[in-house]
Amino acid sequence: MSSYGWGSLFLLTSELSSLARVAQAPKGLLSSTGLVFSAPPFCFRVVSRSRPLAEAFFSAYPDYELLANSAFVDFDLELNPVKGLRRFFRPLISLEFDGDSPFDPLPAAQAFPLLEWGLNWCVTSSAHQYLMFHSAVLAKGDVAVLLPAPPGSGKSTLCAALMLSGWRLLSDELALIDLQSGAVVPFVRPVSLKNDSIALIGERFPSAVLTQSVVDTVKGTVAHLRPSVASIACARAKARPRFLVFPQFSRGSPLLVERLRSAEATVELARNSFNLPVLGGLGFHALAAVGRECQSFALRYERLDQAISWFDHLIGPVLGDHAANKSAR
Amino acid sequence: MYFRIADSWCFEPFPDGDGLVYHPFLGDLYALSAAPCGVLHTMANGTYTRKGVLDALMGIPSSSPGGERVEMGGHFDELVRLGVIVSVDL
């Protein structure tokens, strides 16, 4: 099977249906041994006694592969209430990773966002076998679009809208680049929506499954969108980066697109890297390979329907070429 | 005209004539642009081949292909000053 094949979706979906899934272990997270699940390319164990966390987790992760407790896990996390008198009037929850507490405790109601941020932190601080960017990644077939952008740019809203419009989600937050092949490795996780975008996505896409909103986090009000089953089914199918799009939500703005020169876009992409300095020359050559392979654009938008339509038109010719090449083979 | 990048720096050319140089442990990254209004001109395999490079090296304004005068310098001057670009051979 091709490692990139969109055509393999049916097969992958069939495989997925035969696997044990998180939804089959509703109390697993709350047990003393926790719950072990696969979010390729990593395996996690999460242990917690927090019921709000367990409820949000089962809303966002039901379709993920459930693993045996004896399975090897890459990241072992525990989230538990902070002890002491304070727990009676302002309960807090803390995250432990391999016995360390990398973050200050947060209000107990923020347990699920804390878990999500913790999972991101685990990967970005450890997984240096990849070149990592702060970027959403979506694809059709094996053709990937990277959307690197700082917080507040509308990246996650756009990412959610594209996924709910039939695009394959590879990641909302982290683009993982394979250093050898230059391919994007999917790391499919719930999409983190903030503030106004929660209602926007909920109203525009009634089938979207969102966790309960959590207010007053450092990012404002936060809710997480469950990834599509198709995206999870293809979570081991790498994709080729072909487009770099730097999105910027701008109220009142018409859709504006500016073509960027590859080198300047690549420098902008590098600004969104988590570990380029760690990887040195190896990372630089992988970075340049991504930049060379991609057409780059700055996108300013207000209306989601216009933006989605632009993305569909952007990728259409490449998909056409790709299909023609495949049939020629 | 050709020039050489200092040995400790990595170089990556782009098909459109732009390029990148990167220091693998200092982490400095520069885009070398071949754009008409940009800093440097055509490059291939680590060599630059336009008059604009020499003009830039000498700190004088150069001309874009369209004839509009643009200020050169920027990245290139900085790279020379930093010693990233170590020699120029006309």
HADDOCK unambig.tbl for C-alpha pairs under 7 A between the chains (distance, minus, plus):
assign (segid A and resid 263 and name CA) (segid B and resid 18 and name CA) 5.91 0.50 0.50
assign (segid A and resid 263 and name CA) (segid B and resid 19 and name CA) 5.88 0.50 0.50
assign (segid A and resid 263 and name CA) (segid B and resid 20 and name CA) 6.46 0.50 0.50
assign (segid A and resid 263 and name CA) (segid B and resid 31 and name CA) 5.49 0.50 0.50
assign (segid A and resid 264 and name CA) (segid B and resid 31 and name CA) 5.93 0.50 0.50
assign (segid A and resid 267 and name CA) (segid B and resid 31 and name CA) 6.60 0.50 0.50
assign (segid A and resid 277 and name CA) (segid B and resid 24 and name CA) 6.95 0.50 0.50
assign (segid A and resid 277 and name CA) (segid B and resid 25 and name CA) 6.37 0.50 0.50
assign (segid A and resid 277 and name CA) (segid B and resid 27 and name CA) 5.39 0.50 0.50
assign (segid A and resid 280 and name CA) (segid B and resid 24 and name CA) 4.16 0.50 0.50
assign (segid A and resid 280 and name CA) (segid B and resid 25 and name CA) 5.79 0.50 0.50
assign (segid A and resid 281 and name CA) (segid B and resid 10 and name CA) 6.66 0.50 0.50
assign (segid A and resid 281 and name CA) (segid B and resid 24 and name CA) 4.85 0.50 0.50
assign (segid A and resid 284 and name CA) (segid B and resid 22 and name CA) 6.98 0.50 0.50
assign (segid A and resid 288 and name CA) (segid B and resid 12 and name CA) 6.45 0.50 0.50
assign (segid A and resid 292 and name CA) (segid B and resid 14 and name CA) 5.96 0.50 0.50
